[in-house]
Amino acid sequence: MRRWFGLLLLLAGLIIGLSSFFEWHSGKTAAQDLTHEEIADFEEIQQEVATEAKVTPAQPKAVPPPLLTSGIERKLGEKTATLLIPEIEQKYSVYWGADDATLKKGVGMFVSDLTTVPGGYGHTVLSGHRDTVFTRLAELEEKDNLMVEYEGRIYVYEIFKMWVTDEDDRSVIVEKDESILTLTTCYPFDFIGSAPDRYIVQARLVSTQPAK
């Protein structure tokens, strides 16, 4: 009897372990290397953005109403966008929502009355686990570009701030009066278990381009 009980415990442990592995692997595959062609395309976009900044004087623009994520009907876990980070040659599938089940799939787009979709004039927040998708976030620096491909357009952002904060900090996900992209993940990156802090990257929209 004890022998069978021990075998059942071993079997249960294997099932739990395999389940955890498949969840980890699913999230990990949401991060992919950019192809050489994609890298060339995004380098061209970056050059265009840099040229625009030099030759085009800033012009006052009419402010469109924010397109809040809470006002958009989509299924949780639905693939919504693609995050592209040329500096580390990575791209990530972005899914609707930031609940536990969605974050196991990859990067999640935060849905609330405070956040917007890209191009919605406001605050777009993308979250991801540090041990699957956002393992290389610490390699980024100020002035690096982040790009989000969403509904046929590429939104180009420039990083202006990075910091570490407590997991209970409620000042990160707030309304913004300009187009801001925020990436969040757990910190420290090498922490085993549930990490106590959050690593935050914020970037400002500098250009939009039609997706190729």
N, C-alpha and C positions, 0 to 999 in steps of 0.2 A: 504493500500500500504506500509506504513512504517512498519507494522507488518511483511509482507512478506519479506521486505528487511532485517529486523532484523533476521528473520529465516534463510534467505539465507547466511547472514554473519556468523551466528552461525554454519550452516552446513559446510561452507567453512573452518571455524576454526577447526571443528572436523576432517575434511578430512586431513588438513595439520598436525594436531596433531597426527593422527593415522599413517600417512605416516612417520613422524619423528620417532615415536615409533618403527615401523617395521624396519626402517633403523638401529636404535640403537640396536634393539634386534638381527638383523641379524649379526651385527658386534660383539655383545657380545657373541653370540653362537660360534664364531670362536675361543674363548678361552675356553679350557676344562681342567678339572682336570685330572692329570695322574692317571691311575689305579695302584693298589698295585703291579701288575705284571710289569708294565712299570717302576715304581719307583725302583723295585728290579733290573731290567735289567740295568737301567741307573746308579745305584749305582755300579753295577759290572763293567760297562764301566769306571766309574770314578776311581775305584780301579786299573784297568788295566793301565789307563793313568798315575796314580801316580807311579805305579811300573815301567813302561817304563821310566819315567823321572829319576828314581833313578839308574836303572841298565844299561840303554843304553846311551853311550856317544854320544854327538851331532856329526853327520857326515855331511860333505858338500854334498849337493844334487844339481843335475842339475835343473835349473829353467825352468819350462815349460812356453810356451807363455800364456799370460792371455786370458781367455775365456770370452770376453766382453759380457755383457747382450745385448748390441745393435746389436750384430751379431747373436743372437738366435731368430728364428721365433716362437713366441708363441702369442696366443690371450691375449689381456689385460683382466684381471680378471680370467684367467685360474688358477686353483689350481696347484701349482708348487712344494711346499715343505711343511715341518712341522718344526716349531721351538719348541724346547723342553727346558724347564728351570727346572731342577730337584730341585733346591733350594726352589722354590715356588710351586713345584708340579703342573706345568701348561704346556699345550701344545697348539699351535696355528696353525691354517691353514694359509699357506702363499700363496698369489696370485701374479700373474705376473703383475707388474706395480705398480705405487704409485700415480695414479690419484685419484680424489675425489671419483669416482664411485667404484674403487677397494678398497680403504681404508674403504668404508662403509661396505664391506664384511668381512674385517679382516685385517691381516698384509699384507703389500704390499712389493714386492721386487723391489727396484729402478732399472730402466732400463736406461742406458746411455752409452756413450763412455768411462766413467771413472770407471764404476763398473763391477764386475764379478759375476758369479754364484758361489756357494760354490765349492771348489776344483779347481776353475779356476785360482788360484794364483793371488791374487789381493784383491780388496776391495768389499765386499758384504755388501749392505745396506738394512736393513729392517725397514720399518716405520709402525706405527700404532697409532690410536687415544688413548689418555690417559683415556677416559671415557668408552671405550669398551674393547679393548684387553690389553693395556699396563697399566692397573690401578695399578699394583703391582711392576712396574719396579724399584721404589725407594727402595724396600726392598733388592735389590741385592747389593753385596759387591765385592771388588776386590778379585780375585782368585776363585770366583764362576764360574761354568761352564755354557756355553750356547751350545746347540747342534742343528744342523740342519740336518734333514733327507732329502736327495735329491738324486734322481735317484739311489736308492738301497744302498746308503752309509750314514753313520752318521758322520758328521764332528763335532769334539769336540773343542770348543774354551774356553780360560780362560780369564776372564775379567781383564784388567789391568788399565782401566781409566774410570771415569764417571765425567761429568760436565754439567753445564747449560750454554747455549749461546743464543744469539739473534736469532730471527727467520730468519733474513737476512744474517746470517753468512754463507759465501760461502767456508769456509775452512774445513767444515766437510766432504762433499762429494767430495773427491779428489782421484786421483790415489794413490795406495800404492804399495811398492815394496816387500810386504810380504802378506800372507793370513790373512786378517783382516775382522772381522764381526762388523758392527756398527748397533746399534738399535737407532732409533730416535722417539721421541714423543713430544707432546706439554707440556708446563710447565708454571705455577704451576699446579699440579695435581688436586687441588681443585678449580681452577679458573672457574668462570661462564662466558661462552661466548668464544670468540676467544682468546686463551692464547697468550701472547706476546713473550714467550721464547721457547726454545727447550731443552729437557733433552736427553743427549747423553750417550750411553754405548758403549765402544769399547772393543773387545776381540781378542785374537790372537789364530790362529789355533795351537793346540798341538797334535792332533791325528785324525786319520780317522779309522772307523770301518765299517764292513759290517752290513747292517741293518738286523735285525732278522725278 
